[in-house]
């Protein structure tokens, strides 16, 4: 397994990874490039802090994360 930063992928690839990861979700979670960008911004998520797990060179998982200050503490 290898971990890559989400920023190593184009926005189109990022959205495809998200949509694949949530294809079987109970509620519709399909994103467009615009809605994915809006979600990242509204939740203070960052491409440089988010990761994509790969196995044998193929994406196998995605973890979106970000850090920010909250009540004088850094949170993720």
N, CA, C and O atoms as a Tinker XYZ file with bonds, in Angstrom:
   304  protein
     1  N      0.843000   -1.169000    0.000000    73     2
     2  CA     0.000000    0.000000    0.000000    64     1     3
     3  C      0.890000    1.235000    0.000000    63     2     4     5
     4  O      1.937000    1.269000    0.646000    81     3
     5  N      0.455000    2.232000   -0.729000    73     3     6
     6  CA     1.161000    3.506000   -0.774000    64     5     7
     7  C      0.149000    4.611000   -0.500000    63     6     8     9
     8  O     -0.994000    4.540000   -0.953000    81     7
     9  N      0.571000    5.637000    0.248000    73     7    10
    10  CA    -0.275000    6.792000    0.500000    64     9    11
    11  C      0.214000    7.966000   -0.328000    63    10    12    13
    12  O      1.397000    8.307000   -0.308000    81    11
    13  N     -0.700000    8.575000   -1.049000    73    11    14
    14  CA    -0.392000    9.744000   -1.865000    64    13    15
    15  C     -1.240000   10.916000   -1.405000    63    14    16    17
    16  O     -2.359000   10.731000   -0.927000    81    15
    17  N     -0.717000   12.098000   -1.548000    73    15    18
    18  CA    -1.515000   13.289000   -1.234000    64    17    19
    19  C     -2.600000   13.451000   -2.298000    63    18    20    21
    20  O     -2.380000   13.167000   -3.475000    81    19
    21  N     -3.760000   13.905000   -1.868000    73    19    22
    22  CA    -4.853000   14.141000   -2.795000    64    21    23
    23  C     -4.442000   15.144000   -3.869000    63    22    24    25
    24  O     -4.947000   15.094000   -4.991000    81    23
    25  N     -3.540000   16.045000   -3.536000    73    23    26
    26  CA    -3.082000   17.057000   -4.485000    64    25    27
    27  C     -2.326000   16.457000   -5.670000    63    26    28    29
    28  O     -2.103000   17.149000   -6.664000    81    27
    29  N     -1.929000   15.189000   -5.586000    73    27    30
    30  CA    -1.243000   14.519000   -6.701000    64    29    31
    31  C     -2.224000   14.163000   -7.821000    63    30    32    33
    32  O     -1.814000   13.744000   -8.903000    81    31
    33  N     -3.514000   14.332000   -7.554000    73    31    34
    34  CA    -4.556000   13.984000   -8.516000    64    33    35
    35  C     -5.234000   15.248000   -9.023000    63    34    36    37
    36  O     -5.335000   16.240000   -8.301000    81    35
    37  N     -5.693000   15.210000  -10.256000    73    35    38
    38  CA    -6.442000   16.342000  -10.798000    64    37    39
    39  C     -7.789000   16.425000  -10.091000    63    38    40    41
    40  O     -8.228000   15.460000   -9.465000    81    39
    41  N     -8.442000   17.578000  -10.192000    73    39    42
    42  CA    -9.767000   17.719000   -9.573000    64    41    43
    43  C    -10.732000   16.690000  -10.147000    63    42    44    45
    44  O    -11.547000   16.131000   -9.414000    81    43
    45  N    -10.650000   16.436000  -11.436000    73    43    46
    46  CA   -11.515000   15.430000  -12.071000    64    45    47
    47  C    -11.258000   14.050000  -11.459000    63    46    48    49
    48  O    -12.207000   13.314000  -11.190000    81    47
    49  N    -10.003000   13.694000  -11.240000    73    47    50
    50  CA    -9.660000   12.412000  -10.617000    64    49    51
    51  C    -10.124000   12.362000   -9.168000    63    50    52    53
    52  O    -10.587000   11.322000   -8.699000    81    51
    53  N    -10.002000   13.480000   -8.457000    73    51    54
    54  CA   -10.448000   13.541000   -7.064000    64    53    55
    55  C    -11.945000   13.256000   -6.966000    63    54    56    57
    56  O    -12.387000   12.488000   -6.112000    81    55
    57  N    -12.711000   13.879000   -7.844000    73    55    58
    58  CA   -14.165000   13.681000   -7.849000    64    57    59
    59  C    -14.499000   12.239000   -8.212000    63    58    60    61
    60  O    -15.402000   11.651000   -7.617000    81    59
    61  N    -13.798000   11.669000   -9.163000    73    59    62
    62  CA   -14.025000   10.268000   -9.543000    64    61    63
    63  C    -13.716000    9.341000   -8.370000    63    62    64    65
    64  O    -14.439000    8.370000   -8.145000    81    63
    65  N    -12.646000    9.628000   -7.617000    73    63    66
    66  CA   -12.310000    8.831000   -6.431000    64    65    67
    67  C    -13.427000    8.921000   -5.391000    63    66    68    69
    68  O    -13.843000    7.905000   -4.834000    81    67
    69  N    -13.910000   10.134000   -5.130000    73    67    70
    70  CA   -15.010000   10.324000   -4.185000    64    69    71
    71  C    -16.243000    9.539000   -4.629000    63    70    72    73
    72  O    -16.832000    8.793000   -3.847000    81    71
    73  N    -16.623000    9.718000   -5.887000    73    71    74
    74  CA   -17.839000    9.071000   -6.387000    64    73    75
    75  C    -17.733000    7.552000   -6.338000    63    74    76    77
    76  O    -18.718000    6.877000   -6.043000    81    75
    77  N    -16.574000    7.015000   -6.616000    73    75    78
    78  CA   -16.370000    5.567000   -6.538000    64    77    79
    79  C    -16.457000    5.100000   -5.080000    63    78    80    81
    80  O    -17.058000    4.067000   -4.785000    81    79
    81  N    -15.852000    5.870000   -4.183000    73    79    82
    82  CA   -15.853000    5.493000   -2.769000    64    81    83
    83  C    -17.268000    5.471000   -2.183000    63    82    84    85
    84  O    -17.555000    4.671000   -1.292000    81    83
    85  N    -18.144000    6.336000   -2.672000    73    83    86
    86  CA   -19.490000    6.433000   -2.124000    64    85    87
    87  C    -20.559000    5.890000   -3.077000    63    86    88    89
    88  O    -21.739000    6.213000   -2.933000    81    87
    89  N    -20.162000    5.086000   -4.026000    73    87    90
    90  CA   -21.112000    4.535000   -5.004000    64    89    91
    91  C    -22.186000    3.674000   -4.354000    63    90    92    93
    92  O    -23.315000    3.637000   -4.842000    81    91
    93  N    -21.862000    2.982000   -3.267000    73    91    94
    94  CA   -22.819000    2.097000   -2.593000    64    93    95
    95  C    -23.434000    2.730000   -1.353000    63    94    96    97
    96  O    -24.080000    2.039000   -0.565000    81    95
    97  N    -23.248000    4.012000   -1.170000    73    95    98
    98  CA   -23.738000    4.696000    0.026000    64    97    99
    99  C    -25.262000    4.663000    0.083000    63    98   100   101
   100  O    -25.922000    4.605000   -0.954000    81    99
   101  N    -25.815000    4.698000    1.276000    73    99   102
   102  CA   -27.266000    4.616000    1.451000    64   101   103
   103  C    -28.016000    5.808000    0.850000    63   102   104   105
   104  O    -29.130000    5.658000    0.348000    81   103
   105  N    -27.403000    6.982000    0.904000    73   103   106
   106  CA   -28.001000    8.164000    0.283000    64   105   107
   107  C    -27.085000    8.609000   -0.850000    63   106   108   109
   108  O    -25.889000    8.321000   -0.839000    81   107
   109  N    -27.638000    9.297000   -1.807000    73   107   110
   110  CA   -26.842000    9.757000   -2.940000    64   109   111
   111  C    -25.751000   10.712000   -2.461000    63   110   112   113
   112  O    -26.038000   11.711000   -1.802000    81   111
   113  N    -24.518000   10.404000   -2.791000    73   111   114
   114  CA   -23.386000   11.232000   -2.389000    64   113   115
   115  C    -22.532000   11.617000   -3.594000    63   114   116   117
   116  O    -21.381000   12.026000   -3.441000    81   115
   117  N    -23.095000   11.484000   -4.782000    73   115   118
   118  CA   -22.366000   11.804000   -6.008000    64   117   119
   119  C    -22.047000   13.298000   -6.052000    63   118   120   121
   120  O    -22.894000   14.137000   -5.747000    81   119
   121  N    -20.826000   13.609000   -6.432000    73   119   122
   122  CA   -20.362000   14.996000   -6.508000    64   121   123
   123  C    -20.002000   15.373000   -7.927000    63   122   124   125
   124  O    -19.640000   14.528000   -8.746000    81   123
   125  N    -20.109000   16.652000   -8.197000    73   123   126
   126  CA   -19.549000   17.247000   -9.406000    64   125   127
   127  C    -18.256000   17.944000   -8.980000    63   126   128   129
   128  O    -17.968000   18.038000   -7.787000    81   127
   129  N    -17.489000   18.425000   -9.933000    73   127   130
   130  CA   -16.275000   19.145000   -9.562000    64   129   131
   131  C    -16.608000   20.364000   -8.706000    63   130   132   133
   132  O    -15.902000   20.659000   -7.742000    81   131
   133  N    -17.677000   21.068000   -9.053000    73   131   134
   134  CA   -18.073000   22.265000   -8.296000    64   133   135
   135  C    -18.529000   21.912000   -6.882000    63   134   136   137
   136  O    -18.150000   22.590000   -5.928000    81   135
   137  N    -19.332000   20.866000   -6.735000    73   135   138
   138  CA   -19.818000   20.508000   -5.399000    64   137   139
   139  C    -18.688000   19.931000   -4.539000    63   138   140   141
   140  O    -18.679000   20.130000   -3.324000    81   139
   141  N    -17.745000   19.228000   -5.147000    73   139   142
   142  CA   -16.600000   18.704000   -4.414000    64   141   143
   143  C    -15.745000   19.854000   -3.898000    63   142   144   145
   144  O    -15.336000   19.860000   -2.737000    81   143
   145  N    -15.478000   20.823000   -4.763000    73   143   146
   146  CA   -14.699000   22.007000   -4.373000    64   145   147
   147  C    -15.397000   22.748000   -3.237000    63   146   148   149
   148  O    -14.749000   23.151000   -2.271000    81   147
   149  N    -16.703000   22.928000   -3.344000    73   147   150
   150  CA   -17.474000   23.622000   -2.310000    64   149   151
   151  C    -17.413000   22.864000   -0.987000    63   150   152   153
   152  O    -17.294000   23.481000    0.072000    81   151
   153  N    -17.493000   21.543000   -1.035000    73   151   154
   154  CA   -17.418000   20.728000    0.187000    64   153   155
   155  C    -16.049000   20.882000    0.839000    63   154   156   157
   156  O    -15.953000   21.070000    2.052000    81   155
   157  N    -15.002000   20.802000    0.045000    73   155   158
   158  CA   -13.651000   20.951000    0.573000    64   157   159
   159  C    -13.507000   22.312000    1.266000    63   158   160   161
   160  O    -12.957000   22.397000    2.364000    81   159
   161  N    -13.998000   23.366000    0.626000    73   159   162
   162  CA   -13.871000   24.703000    1.186000    64   161   163
   163  C    -14.737000   24.884000    2.435000    63   162   164   165
   164  O    -14.268000   25.433000    3.432000    81   163
   165  N    -15.975000   24.438000    2.395000    73   163   166
   166  CA   -16.889000   24.667000    3.521000    64   165   167
   167  C    -16.487000   23.883000    4.771000    63   166   168   169
   168  O    -16.770000   24.314000    5.889000    81   167
   169  N    -15.830000   22.740000    4.588000    73   167   170
   170  CA   -15.400000   21.927000    5.723000    64   169   171
   171  C    -13.925000   22.134000    6.077000    63   170   172   173
   172  O    -13.371000   21.418000    6.911000    81   171
   173  N    -13.297000   23.122000    5.432000    73   171   174
   174  CA   -11.887000   23.444000    5.675000    64   173   175
   175  C    -10.981000   22.241000    5.444000    63   174   176   177
   176  O    -10.064000   21.985000    6.224000    81   175
   177  N    -11.245000   21.508000    4.371000    73   175   178
   178  CA   -10.439000   20.353000    3.992000    64   177   179
   179  C     -9.393000   20.802000    2.980000    63   178   180   181
   180  O     -9.635000   21.716000    2.193000    81   179
   181  N     -8.232000   20.158000    3.003000    73   179   182
   182  CA    -7.128000   20.582000    2.144000    64   181   183
   183  C     -6.542000   19.415000    1.373000    63   182   184   185
   184  O     -6.335000   18.330000    1.918000    81   183
   185  N     -6.277000   19.653000    0.101000    73   183   186
   186  CA    -5.690000   18.621000   -0.763000    64   185   187
   187  C     -4.340000   18.148000   -0.233000    63   186   188   189
   188  O     -4.019000   16.964000   -0.329000    81   187
   189  N     -3.554000   19.054000    0.322000    73   187   190
   190  CA    -2.216000   18.701000    0.809000    64   189   191
   191  C     -2.257000   17.852000    2.078000    63   190   192   193
   192  O     -1.295000   17.145000    2.380000    81   191
   193  N     -3.363000   17.915000    2.822000    73   191   194
   194  CA    -3.484000   17.150000    4.057000    64   193   195
   195  C     -4.310000   15.876000    3.872000    63   194   196   197
   196  O     -4.298000   14.994000    4.730000    81   195
   197  N     -5.016000   15.784000    2.764000    73   195   198
   198  CA    -5.859000   14.622000    2.480000    64   197   199
   199  C     -5.047000   13.559000    1.756000    63   198   200   201
   200  O     -4.068000   13.866000    1.076000    81   199
   201  N     -5.463000   12.304000    1.910000    73   199   202
   202  CA    -4.681000   11.189000    1.376000    64   201   203
   203  C     -5.517000   10.243000    0.517000    63   202   204   205
   204  O     -6.727000   10.106000    0.694000    81   203
   205  N     -4.827000    9.602000   -0.417000    73   203   206
   206  CA    -5.401000    8.525000   -1.223000    64   205   207
   207  C     -4.515000    7.307000   -1.004000    63   206   208   209
   208  O     -3.306000    7.361000   -1.228000    81   207
   209  N     -5.116000    6.218000   -0.571000    73   207   210
   210  CA    -4.388000    4.958000   -0.423000    64   209   211
   211  C     -4.445000    4.219000   -1.750000    63   210   212   213
   212  O     -5.500000    4.146000   -2.379000    81   211
   213  N     -3.319000    3.673000   -2.175000    73   211   214
   214  CA    -3.283000    2.895000   -3.408000    64   213   215
   215  C     -2.747000    1.503000   -3.114000    63   214   216   217
   216  O     -1.915000    1.306000   -2.228000    81   215
   217  N     -3.241000    0.557000   -3.872000    73   215   218
   218  CA    -2.735000   -0.814000   -3.802000    64   217   219
   219  C     -2.435000   -1.248000   -5.226000    63   218   220   221
   220  O     -3.293000   -1.173000   -6.105000    81   219
   221  N     -1.223000   -1.697000   -5.441000    73   219   222
   222  CA    -0.776000   -2.096000   -6.779000    64   221   223
   223  C     -0.995000   -0.983000   -7.795000    63   222   224   225
   224  O     -1.347000   -1.241000   -8.946000    81   223
   225  N     -0.781000    0.268000   -7.355000    73   223   226
   226  CA    -0.894000    1.417000   -8.239000    64   225   227
   227  C     -2.310000    1.902000   -8.500000    63   226   228   229
   228  O     -2.511000    2.873000   -9.230000    81   227
   229  N     -3.298000    1.231000   -7.907000    73   227   230
   230  CA    -4.703000    1.610000   -8.115000    64   229   231
   231  C     -5.272000    2.215000   -6.831000    63   230   232   233
   232  O     -5.028000    1.688000   -5.746000    81   231
   233  N     -6.028000    3.316000   -6.936000    73   231   234
   234  CA    -6.644000    3.903000   -5.744000    64   233   235
   235  C     -7.529000    2.893000   -5.016000    63   234   236   237
   236  O     -8.309000    2.171000   -5.638000    81   235
   237  N     -7.396000    2.853000   -3.684000    73   235   238
   238  CA    -8.162000    1.908000   -2.870000    64   237   239
   239  C     -8.933000    2.599000   -1.753000    63   238   240   241
   240  O     -9.794000    1.979000   -1.128000    81   239
   241  N     -8.644000    3.864000   -1.491000    73   239   242
   242  CA    -9.340000    4.586000   -0.437000    64   241   243
   243  C     -8.985000    6.051000   -0.448000    63   242   244   245
   244  O     -7.947000    6.449000   -0.976000    81   243
   245  N     -9.860000    6.857000    0.143000    73   243   246
   246  CA    -9.642000    8.299000    0.185000    64   245   247
   247  C     -9.974000    8.802000    1.581000    63   246   248   249
   248  O    -10.975000    8.394000    2.170000    81   247
   249  N     -9.137000    9.684000    2.108000    73   247   250
   250  CA    -9.368000   10.293000    3.420000    64   249   251
   251  C     -9.200000   11.799000    3.271000    63   250   252   253
   252  O     -8.101000   12.293000    3.019000    81   251
   253  N    -10.301000   12.516000    3.431000    73   251   254
   254  CA   -10.255000   13.969000    3.337000    64   253   255
   255  C    -10.064000   14.537000    4.732000    63   254   256   257
   256  O    -10.765000   14.148000    5.666000    81   255
   257  N     -9.120000   15.453000    4.875000    73   255   258
   258  CA    -8.856000   16.036000    6.186000    64   257   259
   259  C     -8.349000   17.461000    6.046000    63   258   260   261
   260  O     -7.938000   17.898000    4.971000    81   259
   261  N     -8.390000   18.145000    7.126000    73   259   262
   262  CA    -7.881000   19.507000    7.191000    64   261   263
   263  C     -7.674000   19.877000    8.645000    63   262   264   265
   264  O     -8.206000   19.217000    9.537000    81   263
   265  N     -6.922000   20.906000    8.887000    73   263   266
   266  CA    -6.695000   21.384000   10.240000    64   265   267
   267  C     -7.078000   22.858000   10.301000    63   266   268   269
   268  O     -6.998000   23.585000    9.311000    81   267
   269  N     -7.500000   23.277000   11.497000    73   267   270
   270  CA    -7.823000   24.685000   11.709000    64   269   271
   271  C     -7.805000   24.958000   13.198000    63   270   272   273
   272  O     -7.782000   24.038000   14.015000    81   271
   273  N     -7.816000   26.222000   13.535000    73   271   274
   274  CA    -7.852000   26.618000   14.939000    64   273   275
   275  C     -9.297000   26.667000   15.412000    63   274   276   277
   276  O    -10.174000   27.181000   14.717000    81   275
   277  N     -9.535000   26.127000   16.602000    73   275   278
   278  CA   -10.850000   26.158000   17.227000    64   277   279
   279  C    -10.635000   26.345000   18.720000    63   278   280   281
   280  O    -10.006000   25.511000   19.370000    81   279
   281  N    -11.154000   27.436000   19.261000    73   279   282
   282  CA   -10.983000   27.756000   20.680000    64   281   283
   283  C     -9.514000   27.663000   21.094000    63   282   284   285
   284  O     -9.169000   27.041000   22.098000    81   283
   285  N     -8.679000   28.288000   20.306000    73   283   286
   286  CA    -7.240000   28.368000   20.542000    64   285   287
   287  C     -6.505000   27.033000   20.451000    63   286   288   289
   288  O     -5.366000   26.921000   20.904000    81   287
   289  N     -7.143000   26.028000   19.874000    73   287   290
   290  CA    -6.487000   24.739000   19.689000    64   289   291
   291  C     -6.523000   24.360000   18.220000    63   290   292   293
   292  O     -7.451000   24.724000   17.497000    81   291
   293  N     -5.519000   23.634000   17.789000    73   291   294
   294  CA    -5.481000   23.130000   16.429000    64   293   295
   295  C     -6.243000   21.808000   16.397000    63   294   296   297
   296  O     -5.939000   20.886000   17.154000    81   295
   297  N     -7.229000   21.725000   15.517000    73   295   298
   298  CA    -8.041000   20.513000   15.405000    64   297   299
   299  C     -8.000000   19.991000   13.981000    63   298   300   301
   300  O     -7.685000   20.733000   13.050000    81   299
   301  N     -8.317000   18.715000   13.812000    73   299   302
   302  CA    -8.359000   18.116000   12.493000    64   301   303
   303  C     -9.773000   17.619000   12.235000    63   302   304
   304  O    -10.049000   17.069000   11.168000    81   303
